[in-house]
């Protein structure tokens, strides 16, 4: 097993080159570490920051708020995620997503570690949406589950019959709920009379999208009010209101997708930077270790010194480290597919037979081929990685690895690999009778770097999905605790690979 990276210079180099602001404070809330991006955000060098606290850089009111927040995180030991304003070197403020957590150091002391992610692009999109909603001739509002209005355009405030205060909003929501008790949480469309626009009664059509998921814990409804008091073509207006409401709901979903994409993009940028550093810092010395081990093995062979087992462990550790580096680089780099028509069943048979030789003898492998010699376009090298990943994941779930056997191995482990064509797609399916995947793990299993294994990189399943998407297909995962898991790659029967150089995402 390879030694864990402990070189402080290498670790600091990795942290300083990450595209994320990182800082560490001690129990007195004084800075003890700040990477390059965090220094850039504050406009101070690390030498100027170390030993100082927020009161040395921010107005007292702002610094007091930060200190209260930091103290709460250290005292409770719970991770905190909040939005804050960071001052740039030019004096401008930018919105950042701040994550803070308590860290018990090996020196016995308690530290606060935090990161900042720039939310400027996300806020720009939100402002664009708000600007759009203020120009349409429709009253628009966003109502949270607490029945508080998080956004309302001027026309909606006018329908409230007041100045748009919280009391006016509450009064209008109550009135609309009297007309339709399911408002606003259920998707609905109904007519109502409201007092607004100079206290004149107005007949409006009210449309609610129902609760929409906007985050891990936040739900809200998009609500539109259309004045139909002076309109005779009620059916036409109803259709127009529905269309506008769908567009507004779609814009909200696009905004949520854009936020997720920015966060995902940031993760991939961090992964790319990290893998470049790892390859540079570890691959050269790893090659030296491999060469030295080879020479030692050759010189000591047959001399009866009893070091064969230790040399074998060194070689296994080298291979394992090299595989991890390869997985990281392979996942983070752009890959051009080289698809060519081929007999997928014949190809799969050779891959499975070769891989089965490496599996524990207790694992039963069954191959069910259903393509009858048909040819389909695929990239053999990329598909081989995907198939091997699915097989190794299944076997590790059932019996573990030689270095780390499963805590509760499957009594009669069985692996079934099959192919078939359905609804214009060809599939490669791997089924195991292992312990299954818990629901909380299944929800996150596609996330890059997420793993429950002490020896894993968290890139196995994301790599399989990436390869399926690059071919123009998808990956389905089904699992039942105590019954096993089913991984199915669906591929198009004709070449429809995704935009070629798609970066891992």
Secondary structure, DSSP 8 states (H G I E B T S, - for coil): -------HHHHHHHHHHSSSEEEEE-TTS-EEEE-HHHHHHHT--HHHHTT--GGGTS-HHHHHHHHHHHHHHHHH---EEEEEEEE-TTS-EEEEEEEEEEEE-TTS-EEEEEEEEE-HHHHHHHHHHHHHHHHSSSEEEEEETTS-EEEE-HHHHHHTTSSS-HHHHHHHHHHHHHH-TTTTTS-EEEEEEEEETTTEEEEEEEEE---EE-SSS-EEEEEEEEE-TT-S-HHHHHHHHHHHHHHHHHHHHHHHHHHHHHHHHHHHHHHHHHHHHHHHHHHHHHHHHHHHHHHHHHHHTTS--S-HHHHHHHHHHHHHHHHHHHHHHHHHS------EEEEHHHHHHHHHHHHHTTS-TT-EEEEE--STT-EEEE-HHHHHHHHHHHHHHHHHHHHB-SSSB-TT--TT-EEEEEEEEETTEEEEEEEE-SS---HHHHHHTTSTT--S-TT--S-HHHHHHHHHHHTT-EEEEEEETTTEEEEEEEEESS----STT----
